[in-house]
Amino acid sequence: MSGKAVWDWHQKRQLAILEGEFEARGLTTLSPDGQYFAACDKSPNQKDTTVTVWNTETGKVLFTAPGDEERFVDLMKLSNERLYIGGRLQPTLYRWDLETKEPLENVTFPGRLRFNRDNNALTLDGKYFAAVDSDKLLVVDTDTGKQVAQMASPRLMEKEAPVDEFVVENIEITDSTPRDPRPVFVYAWLRSMSFSPDAQELSAVSTHPRQRMMCWNNTGQLIMDQPFRTVQRTMVNSTLQWFPNRTAWLLANDIVDRESGKVVLSMQYRLSHQQKMQVLDDNHIIGTFPNNTESLEFLKIPWQRIRESLAQMKADNSAYLSPAKPVSVEIVEGFKKTSADAEKTILTAFAQRLGRDGLRVEPNQPAVFRMRFAEQAGDTLPIYERQNAFDFRGRKTDRTATEALGSLIVELVVEGESKPIWRDTLNVSSSRRFTEGINSGTIRKSMLDSLSVNIHQLNFPYFIPKSKELLALPIVLQ
């Protein structure tokens, strides 16, 4: 589906245009066999939302499920035989038969299951449904509403990785692995959930206490729970999709390799462009890509070359930059000596940023991240005192304050190369809003805090090979 157009991707031609209208910002879903499409008539968070189902071969409306003045539509899914609708207020699944076009008996689940766009999943055959019940992740039978499995609790994870953490392979989960005593927060921050095509595994992405990928088998055993980093932060409604062979996932705009737990391909795009992609098969995705945002295109994933780079990533002499090879970090003095607190902020944040990709920091290495930092005064601005959260302008005072500005140049310098092989510049300023007293100390501290955040968000490859025959990882399309 692309808007109201129905496409056959095997034949690469348009089949039909849907009759009628639907809300482009509302929930939409396509049945696994592609025969049915469903959409809402309203954007999210509105009661009395009507759901319409179309036959994609003809473009004709099959039937309409009426809205309810007391119900939201936060969940809408299709199997090849049924339509499922649920909301945040009741643990009830409303069902329609696609053949008879008639409603079926509602199914009410045990406990306190609540539905939103991110915390549930349906198997392709529609037999089983996964959802969150407070601090539990349950799988239930969609016909009887009975619980058939409870997923094991996520492992205990620190908010920020130790700077020397080095993980290439998946972390092995055993019975003795410490578990999170309060998984309710992990489940509350779920961003997406999906069953594998064969319904043998369930995967989910959460951002608590940091971005992580979890996977359970069909007995509820936790077989993967690993932090990972995407080029662009995983946001609300980031769709998680399995590749059919279960070796990778497509998460929003990033392809995550299962064995390494790393993003191997990423699409970067303007914030104004709503980019959507779908997994077609083990080797292709389809979508609107950054180089041509107006056309629907197929992208072949170079898995063989990606696997070659992942294999070479474990060899410490095959790359300029690699998790198998430590790097050095140093601050080069400019016209003024970098202050001790600024140096500590920069080195700590950069070590943590490297640690997320499994890159270790050691002195006297052939690859060096070289940084140069400078501070200067900015504009002098009047100070306004806000009396409460709704006082947007504030009361004018007779005081002023001078902004603090900072600029950090980061270069990756390696032996044998006359020029840096990677470079970026971060320009930061102090905050414009304070909850504490405004003085030169708090103003400068806010500038250093902003610098730390920007360092954590730096984008650079975790693998830069020496050989031109190998690909740097992740591959980034922009």
C-alpha positions as CSV (number, residue, x, y, z in Angstrom):
1,M,0.0,0.0,0.0
2,S,1.2,3.5,-0.9
3,G,-1.5,6.0,0.2
4,K,-4.7,4.7,-1.5
5,A,-2.7,2.9,-4.2
6,V,-2.4,-0.9,-4.1
7,W,0.8,-2.3,-5.6
8,D,1.8,-5.8,-6.6
9,W,5.5,-5.8,-5.8
10,H,6.2,-9.1,-7.7
11,Q,4.8,-7.6,-10.9
12,K,5.9,-4.0,-9.9
13,R,2.7,-2.5,-11.0
14,Q,-0.3,-0.8,-9.5
15,L,-3.4,-3.0,-9.1
16,A,-6.1,-0.7,-7.8
17,I,-7.0,2.6,-6.1
18,L,-9.1,2.3,-2.9
19,E,-12.5,3.9,-3.1
20,G,-13.5,6.4,-0.4
21,E,-11.3,8.1,2.1
22,F,-9.3,7.4,5.3
23,E,-7.3,9.5,7.7
24,A,-3.7,9.5,6.5
25,R,-2.4,10.0,10.1
26,G,-4.6,7.3,11.5
27,L,-3.8,3.6,12.1
28,T,-3.5,1.4,9.0
29,T,-2.8,-2.3,8.6
30,L,-2.5,-4.8,5.8
31,S,-3.3,-8.5,6.1
32,P,-0.4,-11.0,5.9
33,D,-1.6,-12.2,2.4
34,G,-2.1,-8.7,1.2
35,Q,-5.8,-9.3,0.4
36,Y,-7.2,-6.9,2.9
37,F,-6.4,-3.3,4.1
38,A,-7.9,-1.6,7.1
39,A,-7.7,2.1,8.1
40,C,-9.3,4.5,10.6
41,D,-11.3,7.6,9.8
42,K,-9.7,9.7,12.5
43,S,-6.2,10.4,13.8
44,P,-5.1,8.7,17.0
45,N,-6.4,9.5,20.5
46,Q,-10.0,10.1,19.4
47,K,-13.1,8.2,20.5
48,D,-15.8,7.1,18.2
49,T,-13.3,6.1,15.5
50,T,-14.7,4.1,12.6
51,V,-12.5,1.3,11.0
52,T,-13.0,0.5,7.3
53,V,-11.8,-2.7,5.6
54,W,-11.1,-2.9,1.8
55,N,-10.5,-5.7,-0.6
56,T,-7.1,-4.8,-2.2
57,E,-7.8,-6.7,-5.4
58,T,-10.8,-4.6,-6.3
59,G,-10.3,-1.5,-4.2
60,K,-13.9,-1.8,-3.0
61,V,-15.0,-1.4,0.7
62,L,-15.6,-4.8,2.3
63,F,-17.3,-3.5,5.4
64,T,-17.1,-0.8,8.1
65,A,-16.7,-1.5,11.8
66,P,-18.6,1.3,13.6
67,G,-17.0,3.5,16.2
68,D,-18.0,3.7,19.9
69,E,-18.3,7.0,21.8
70,E,-16.7,5.3,24.8
71,R,-13.8,3.6,23.1
72,F,-10.5,4.6,21.5
73,V,-8.9,2.6,18.7
74,D,-5.3,2.1,19.9
75,L,-4.9,-1.4,18.4
76,M,-5.9,-2.5,14.9
77,K,-4.6,-5.6,13.3
78,L,-5.6,-8.0,10.5
79,S,-5.0,-11.7,10.1
80,N,-6.0,-13.4,6.8
81,E,-9.4,-14.2,8.3
82,R,-10.2,-11.5,11.0
83,L,-10.1,-7.9,12.0
84,Y,-9.0,-7.1,15.6
85,I,-9.7,-3.8,17.4
86,G,-8.7,-2.8,21.0
87,G,-8.4,0.3,23.1
88,R,-6.6,1.6,26.2
89,L,-9.6,1.6,28.5
90,Q,-10.7,-2.1,28.5
91,P,-8.7,-5.4,28.2
92,T,-11.1,-6.5,25.4
93,L,-10.4,-7.5,21.8
94,Y,-13.3,-6.7,19.3
95,R,-13.3,-9.1,16.4
96,W,-14.8,-9.2,12.9
97,D,-14.9,-12.1,10.4
98,L,-13.6,-11.0,7.0
99,E,-15.6,-13.6,5.1
100,T,-19.0,-13.0,6.6
101,K,-18.3,-9.3,7.4
102,E,-20.0,-9.8,10.7
103,P,-18.7,-9.1,14.3
104,L,-17.7,-12.1,16.3
105,E,-18.0,-12.5,20.1
106,N,-15.7,-10.1,22.0
107,V,-12.8,-11.6,23.9
108,T,-11.9,-10.2,27.3
109,F,-8.5,-11.0,28.6
110,P,-7.5,-11.7,32.2
111,G,-5.7,-9.2,34.4
112,R,-5.1,-5.6,33.4
113,L,-4.1,-5.8,29.8
114,R,-4.0,-2.4,28.1
115,F,-3.3,-1.6,24.5
116,N,-1.5,1.1,22.7
117,R,0.3,1.2,19.3
118,D,3.6,-0.2,20.7
119,N,2.9,-2.8,23.4
120,N,1.2,-5.6,21.5
121,A,1.7,-8.1,18.7
122,L,-0.4,-10.6,16.7
123,T,0.9,-13.8,15.1
124,L,0.4,-13.9,11.3
125,D,-2.3,-16.6,11.6
126,G,-4.1,-14.5,14.3
127,K,-4.2,-17.3,16.8
128,Y,-2.0,-15.7,19.5
129,F,-1.7,-12.2,20.9
130,A,1.0,-10.7,23.0
131,A,0.3,-7.7,25.3
132,V,1.5,-6.1,28.6
133,D,-0.3,-6.6,31.9
134,S,1.5,-4.0,34.1
135,D,4.8,-5.8,35.0
136,K,4.1,-8.9,32.9
137,L,4.3,-9.7,29.2
138,L,1.6,-12.3,28.3
139,V,0.7,-14.3,25.3
140,V,-3.0,-15.2,25.1
141,D,-5.3,-17.2,22.8
142,T,-7.4,-14.8,20.6
143,D,-10.4,-17.3,20.6
144,T,-10.7,-18.0,24.3
145,G,-8.8,-15.1,25.9
146,K,-6.9,-17.6,28.1
147,Q,-3.2,-17.0,28.9
148,V,-0.9,-19.5,27.2
149,A,2.5,-18.1,28.2
150,Q,4.2,-15.5,30.3
151,M,7.5,-14.2,29.0
152,A,10.5,-14.2,31.3
153,S,11.4,-10.9,32.9
154,P,14.1,-8.7,31.2
155,R,17.6,-8.8,32.6
156,L,18.8,-6.1,34.9
157,M,20.6,-3.4,32.9
158,E,22.5,-0.3,33.9
159,K,21.3,3.0,32.5
160,E,24.7,3.7,31.0
161,A,27.1,1.1,29.9
162,P,30.5,1.0,31.6
163,V,33.0,2.7,29.4
164,D,35.1,-0.4,29.0
165,E,32.1,-2.7,28.1
166,F,33.0,-4.6,24.9
167,V,30.3,-6.8,23.4
168,V,30.5,-8.3,19.9
169,E,28.4,-11.4,20.3
170,N,25.1,-11.5,22.0
171,I,25.1,-11.7,25.8
172,E,24.1,-15.2,26.8
173,I,21.0,-15.3,29.0
174,T,21.0,-18.1,31.6
175,D,18.8,-18.9,34.7
176,S,21.4,-17.1,36.8
177,T,21.3,-13.9,34.8
178,P,20.1,-11.1,37.1
179,R,16.6,-10.0,36.2
180,D,15.0,-6.6,36.5
181,P,12.9,-6.5,39.8
182,R,10.7,-3.8,38.3
183,P,10.1,-4.7,34.6
184,V,7.0,-2.5,34.6
185,F,9.2,0.4,33.4
186,V,10.8,-1.7,30.7
187,Y,7.4,-2.6,29.3
188,A,6.1,1.0,29.8
189,W,8.8,2.2,27.4
190,L,8.2,-0.4,24.7
191,R,8.6,1.1,21.2
192,S,7.5,-1.9,19.2
193,M,6.8,-5.6,19.4
194,S,6.6,-8.3,16.7
195,F,6.2,-12.1,16.4
196,S,8.5,-13.9,13.9
197,P,6.8,-15.0,10.7
198,D,6.7,-18.6,12.0
199,A,5.4,-17.5,15.5
200,Q,8.3,-19.2,17.2
201,E,9.8,-16.1,18.7
202,L,8.7,-12.7,20.0
203,S,10.9,-9.6,19.8
204,A,10.5,-6.2,21.4
205,V,12.3,-2.9,21.6
206,S,12.3,-0.7,24.8
207,T,14.2,2.4,25.7
208,H,14.4,1.8,29.4
209,P,16.9,2.2,31.0
210,R,18.6,2.5,27.6
211,Q,17.8,1.3,24.1
212,R,17.6,-2.5,24.1
213,M,16.4,-5.4,21.9
214,M,14.7,-8.3,23.6
215,C,13.7,-11.7,22.2
216,W,11.8,-14.7,23.7
217,N,11.2,-18.2,22.3
218,N,7.8,-19.9,22.2
219,T,8.1,-21.2,25.7
220,G,8.6,-17.7,27.2
221,Q,12.4,-18.1,27.7
222,L,14.4,-14.9,27.3
223,I,17.0,-15.7,24.7
224,M,18.3,-12.2,23.9
225,D,18.3,-8.9,25.8
226,Q,21.0,-6.6,24.5
227,P,21.6,-2.9,24.3
228,F,22.1,-1.5,20.8
229,R,22.4,1.8,19.1
230,T,20.6,3.1,16.1
231,V,21.9,6.1,14.0
232,Q,18.7,8.0,14.8
233,R,17.1,7.4,18.2
234,T,14.2,5.0,18.3
235,M,11.0,7.0,18.7
236,V,7.4,6.3,19.4
237,N,5.7,4.2,16.7
238,S,9.0,2.8,15.4
239,T,7.9,-0.4,13.6
240,L,9.9,-3.5,14.3
241,Q,9.8,-6.1,11.5
242,W,11.5,-9.5,11.2
243,F,13.4,-10.7,8.1
244,P,11.8,-14.1,7.2
245,N,15.0,-16.0,7.9
246,R,15.1,-14.4,11.5
247,T,18.7,-13.2,11.1
248,A,17.9,-9.5,11.2
249,W,15.2,-6.9,12.0
250,L,14.1,-3.7,10.4
251,L,13.5,-1.1,13.1
252,A,12.1,2.1,11.7
253,N,15.0,3.1,9.4
254,D,17.7,0.8,10.6
255,I,18.6,-2.8,9.9
256,V,19.8,-4.6,13.0
257,D,21.9,-7.8,12.6
258,R,20.9,-10.4,15.1
259,E,24.2,-12.1,15.6
260,S,26.2,-9.0,16.3
261,G,23.4,-6.9,17.7
262,K,24.6,-4.0,15.6
263,V,22.9,-1.7,13.1
264,V,24.4,-2.6,9.7
265,L,22.4,-0.3,7.5
266,S,20.7,3.0,8.2
267,M,18.6,5.5,6.3
268,Q,19.0,9.1,7.4
269,Y,16.4,11.6,6.3
270,R,15.0,15.1,6.9
271,L,12.7,15.4,9.9
272,S,10.0,16.8,7.5
273,H,10.0,13.6,5.5
274,Q,7.9,10.8,6.9
275,Q,9.8,7.7,5.7
276,K,8.2,4.3,5.8
277,M,9.8,1.0,4.8
278,Q,8.8,-2.6,4.7
279,V,10.6,-5.9,4.6
280,L,9.9,-7.7,1.3
281,D,12.1,-10.8,1.7
282,D,15.4,-11.8,3.2
283,N,17.3,-9.6,0.7
284,H,15.1,-6.6,-0.1
285,I,13.2,-3.8,1.5
286,I,10.8,-1.4,-0.2
287,G,10.1,2.3,0.7
288,T,10.8,5.9,0.0
289,F,14.5,6.4,0.4
290,P,16.5,9.7,1.1
291,N,17.9,9.9,-2.5
292,N,14.3,10.1,-4.0
293,T,11.6,10.7,-1.5
294,E,8.8,11.0,-4.1
295,S,9.2,7.4,-5.5
296,L,8.6,3.9,-4.2
297,E,11.8,2.0,-4.6
298,F,13.3,-1.4,-4.0
299,L,16.6,-1.7,-2.1
300,K,18.7,-4.8,-2.3
301,I,20.7,-5.4,0.9
302,P,24.3,-6.4,0.3
303,W,24.3,-9.1,2.9
304,Q,27.3,-10.9,1.6
305,R,29.5,-7.8,1.8
306,I,28.0,-6.9,5.2
307,R,28.8,-10.4,6.5
308,E,32.4,-10.1,5.2
309,S,32.8,-6.8,7.1
310,L,31.3,-8.3,10.3
311,A,33.7,-11.2,10.1
312,Q,36.7,-9.0,9.5
313,M,35.6,-6.7,12.4
314,K,36.9,-9.3,14.8
315,A,40.4,-9.1,13.4
316,D,42.5,-6.4,15.1
317,N,44.7,-5.6,12.0
318,S,42.0,-5.3,9.3
319,A,40.7,-1.9,10.0
320,Y,41.5,1.7,11.1
321,L,38.6,1.6,13.5
322,S,37.1,-1.6,14.9
323,P,35.7,-3.0,18.2
324,A,38.6,-5.5,18.1
325,K,41.1,-2.7,18.1
326,P,41.5,0.0,20.9
327,V,41.7,3.7,20.0
328,S,43.2,6.7,21.8
329,V,41.4,9.9,22.7
330,E,43.3,13.1,23.3
331,I,42.6,16.8,23.7
332,V,44.9,19.2,21.8
333,E,45.3,22.6,23.3
334,G,44.3,25.6,21.3
335,F,45.0,29.2,22.1
336,K,43.7,28.7,25.6
337,K,44.2,25.7,27.9
338,T,41.1,23.5,28.2
339,S,39.7,23.8,31.8
340,A,39.7,20.7,34.0
341,D,35.9,20.4,34.2
342,A,35.5,20.8,30.4
343,E,38.2,18.2,29.8
344,K,36.5,15.7,32.2
345,T,33.1,16.3,30.5
346,I,34.5,15.7,27.0
347,L,36.6,12.6,27.9
348,T,33.8,11.0,29.9
349,A,31.1,11.6,27.3
350,F,33.3,10.5,24.5
351,A,34.4,7.3,26.2
352,Q,30.7,6.5,26.8
353,R,29.9,7.2,23.2
354,L,32.7,4.8,22.0
355,G,31.6,2.2,24.6
356,R,28.1,2.0,23.0
357,D,29.8,0.6,19.8
358,G,32.1,-1.6,21.8
359,L,35.1,0.6,21.1
360,R,37.8,0.6,23.8
361,V,40.0,3.5,24.8
362,E,43.7,2.9,25.5
363,P,46.7,5.2,25.2
364,N,49.3,5.3,22.4
365,Q,47.2,3.6,19.7
366,P,47.6,4.1,15.9
367,A,44.1,5.4,15.7
368,V,43.4,8.6,17.7
369,F,40.3,10.7,18.2
370,R,41.8,14.1,18.4
371,M,39.7,17.0,19.9
372,R,40.1,20.7,20.2
373,F,37.8,22.7,22.4
374,A,37.3,26.5,22.6
375,E,35.0,28.6,24.7
376,Q,33.8,32.2,24.2
377,A,31.2,34.6,25.5
378,G,27.9,34.9,23.6
379,D,25.2,37.6,23.6
380,T,24.2,39.5,26.7
381,L,20.5,38.9,27.3
382,P,17.8,40.2,29.7
383,I,16.6,37.9,32.5
384,Y,12.9,37.2,32.9
385,E,11.5,35.4,36.0
386,R,8.6,33.0,35.3
387,Q,6.1,32.8,38.1
388,N,4.8,29.3,37.1
389,A,4.9,26.8,34.3
390,F,2.2,28.6,32.4
391,D,3.9,32.0,32.6
392,F,5.6,31.9,29.2
393,R,6.8,35.5,29.1
394,G,7.9,36.0,32.7
395,R,8.4,39.1,34.8
396,K,11.1,41.5,33.5
397,T,14.0,42.1,35.8
398,D,16.8,44.6,35.6
399,R,19.4,41.9,35.4
400,T,21.2,40.5,32.4
401,A,23.3,37.4,31.7
402,T,25.9,36.5,29.1
403,E,25.6,33.3,27.1
404,A,28.4,30.7,27.2
405,L,29.4,29.2,23.8
406,G,31.6,26.2,23.1
407,S,33.0,24.6,19.9
408,L,34.5,21.1,19.8
409,I,36.3,19.8,16.7
410,V,36.7,16.0,16.6
411,E,39.0,14.3,14.1
412,L,39.9,10.6,13.7
413,V,43.6,10.5,12.8
414,V,45.3,7.2,11.8
415,E,48.9,6.1,11.1
416,G,49.7,6.1,7.4
417,E,47.1,8.7,6.4
418,S,48.1,12.4,5.9
419,K,44.6,13.7,6.6
420,P,41.9,12.8,9.1
421,I,39.7,10.0,7.8
422,W,36.7,11.5,9.7
423,R,35.8,14.9,11.1
424,D,33.0,16.7,12.8
425,T,32.4,20.0,14.6
426,L,30.0,20.5,17.5
427,N,28.8,24.0,18.3
428,V,26.9,24.4,21.6
429,S,25.5,27.2,23.7
430,S,24.2,27.6,27.3
431,S,20.6,27.0,28.1
432,R,18.0,29.8,27.9
433,R,15.9,28.4,30.8
434,F,17.0,27.7,34.4
435,T,15.3,26.2,37.4
436,E,18.2,27.3,39.6
437,G,19.9,30.6,40.2
438,I,21.3,32.3,37.1
439,N,25.0,33.1,37.4
440,S,28.2,32.5,35.4
441,G,28.7,29.1,37.0
442,T,25.2,27.7,36.2
443,I,25.3,29.2,32.7
444,R,28.6,27.6,31.9
445,K,27.5,24.3,33.4
446,S,24.5,24.2,31.1
447,M,26.8,24.7,28.1
448,L,28.9,21.8,29.2
449,D,25.8,19.6,29.7
450,S,24.7,20.4,26.2
451,L,28.2,19.5,24.9
452,S,28.0,16.1,26.7
453,V,24.6,15.4,25.1
454,N,25.9,16.3,21.6
455,I,29.0,14.1,22.0
456,H,26.7,11.2,22.9
457,Q,24.8,11.8,19.6
458,L,27.9,11.9,17.4
459,N,27.5,9.7,14.3
460,F,30.6,7.8,13.0
461,P,31.2,4.2,11.8
462,Y,32.2,1.6,14.3
463,F,34.1,-0.3,11.6
464,I,36.3,1.5,9.0
465,P,38.3,-1.1,7.1
466,K,41.7,-0.5,5.5
467,S,40.7,-2.5,2.4
468,K,38.5,-0.8,-0.2
469,E,36.9,-4.2,-0.9
470,L,35.2,-4.1,2.5
471,L,32.3,-1.9,3.5
472,A,32.4,0.5,6.5
473,L,29.6,-0.2,9.0
474,P,27.0,0.9,9.4
475,I,26.1,1.7,5.8
476,V,24.4,5.0,5.8
477,L,22.1,6.3,3.1
478,Q,21.4,10.0,3.3
